[in-house]
Amino acid sequence: GLLGSLIGAALLKLLLPRDTRVEVTLLFLFSYAAFQVAEACRLSGIMSSLMMGFSAKHYMLPNLMEASGQEFSLQLFQLLANLSEAVIFLLLGINIAMFQQDLNVTFLVCTIFLCLVARAANVYPLSALANYSSECDDVNASLPQRVPSRYQHVMWHAGLRGSIAFSLVVQFPSQHQKLMLECTSFLVLFTLVAMGCTSPALVRWLEIPHTG
């Protein structure tokens, strides 16, 4: 993904004549190629696309000729992301609705517990590291502000696992793929319903101000 964005940025910078339609097409093709090349090499296409998105934002988009081209590219990819997410959740709902076998409740509960523990193991140590970095140099205004503990609790609670987890497990290379697919489907359902629906109440209980 990073290599693709660098090559794409070089082409956009050297492209003559400059044409917004051609530039946006190249941006789209390189983004799609990053996924397909990674899949052909038996690597993670999703991770390649993720890196492509990070690096394209910094290297490819600034080389588009006009601001209108940048805005159109962002809107195009936002539209594609929304459509893809809608398809993923449609497949997820169909899979849950057609579920007819006995659910391995023990495996599901252990999976939910481990996901919550893993989420905490990421949120709290990284927040502590960010807070420590901001304390080391108080005069540097460019450093991010401290992350209060109540914000950390919301970040942990709002760790919804949805489209990416489901799309990954669909390609899970194992004889236990069906078990993993069923467990992931109900895990996503749990995080969306139980944790998603209780997030506003948690925000109010922690007295976190919000805008909008």
HUCOR-V688015 format. One record per backbone hydrogen bond with DSSP energy under -0.5 kcal/mol. CO is the residue of the C=O (numbers start at 1). NH is the residue of the N-H. E is the energy in kcal/mol with one decimal. If there is no record, write none. Layout:
CO&NH&E  CO&NH&E
This chain:
1&5&-1.9  2&6&-2.0  3&7&-2.3  4&8&-2.6  5&9&-2.5  6&10&-2.0  7&11&-2.2  8&12&-2.5  9&13&-2.1  10&14&-1.8  11&15&-1.1  19&23&-2.6  20&24&-2.5  21&25&-2.0  22&26&-2.5  23&27&-2.2  24&28&-2.2  25&29&-2.7  26&30&-2.7  27&31&-1.6  28&32&-2.2  29&33&-2.7  30&34&-1.8  31&35&-1.0  32&36&-2.0  33&37&-2.9  34&38&-1.6  35&39&-2.1  36&40&-2.5  37&41&-1.6  38&43&-3.2  39&42&-1.6  43&45&-0.8  44&48&-1.8  45&49&-2.4  46&50&-2.2  47&51&-2.3  48&52&-2.2  49&53&-2.3  50&54&-2.1  51&55&-2.6  52&56&-2.7  53&57&-1.6  54&58&-0.8  55&59&-2.4  56&60&-0.9  56&61&-2.6  60&63&-1.2  61&64&-1.8  66&70&-1.4  67&71&-2.5  68&72&-2.5  69&73&-2.2  70&74&-2.3  71&75&-2.2  72&76&-2.5  73&77&-2.4  74&78&-2.0  75&79&-2.2  76&80&-2.3  77&81&-2.4  78&82&-2.2  79&83&-2.3  80&84&-2.5  81&85&-2.4  82&86&-2.0  83&87&-2.1  84&88&-2.4  85&89&-2.4  86&90&-1.7  87&91&-2.5  88&92&-2.2  89&93&-2.4  90&94&-2.3  91&95&-2.4  92&96&-2.1  93&97&-2.5  94&98&-1.9  96&99&-1.1  103&105&-1.6  104&108&-2.1  105&109&-2.9  106&110&-2.4  107&111&-2.0  108&112&-2.5  109&113&-2.5  110&114&-2.5  111&115&-2.3  112&116&-2.2  113&117&-2.3  114&118&-2.8  115&119&-2.3  116&120&-2.1  117&121&-2.3  118&122&-0.8  119&122&-0.7  119&123&-2.7  120&124&-1.6  120&125&-0.6  122&126&-1.4  123&127&-2.2  124&128&-2.3  125&129&-2.2  126&130&-2.3  127&131&-2.5  128&132&-2.3  129&133&-2.2  130&134&-1.9  131&135&-1.5  132&136&-1.3  133&137&-0.7  137&140&-1.0  139&141&-1.1  140&143&-1.2  146&148&-0.8  148&152&-1.7  149&153&-2.0  150&154&-1.6  151&155&-2.3  152&156&-2.2  153&157&-2.5  154&158&-2.6  156&159&-1.1  158&160&-2.3  160&162&-0.6  162&166&-2.3  163&167&-2.5  164&168&-2.0  165&169&-2.1  166&170&-1.5  167&171&-0.6  168&171&-0.9  169&172&-1.5  172&174&-1.7  174&177&-1.2  176&180&-2.4  177&181&-2.8  178&182&-2.4  179&183&-2.5  180&184&-2.6  181&185&-2.1  182&186&-2.0  183&187&-2.1  184&188&-2.8  185&189&-2.0  186&190&-2.2  187&191&-2.5  188&192&-2.4  189&193&-2.3  190&194&-1.9  190&195&-1.1  191&196&-1.6  193&197&-1.4  194&198&-0.6  195&199&-0.7  196&199&-0.6  196&200&-0.5  198&202&-2.1  199&203&-2.4  200&204&-2.1  201&205&-2.4  202&206&-2.3  203&208&-2.2  204&207&-0.9  207&209&-0.6
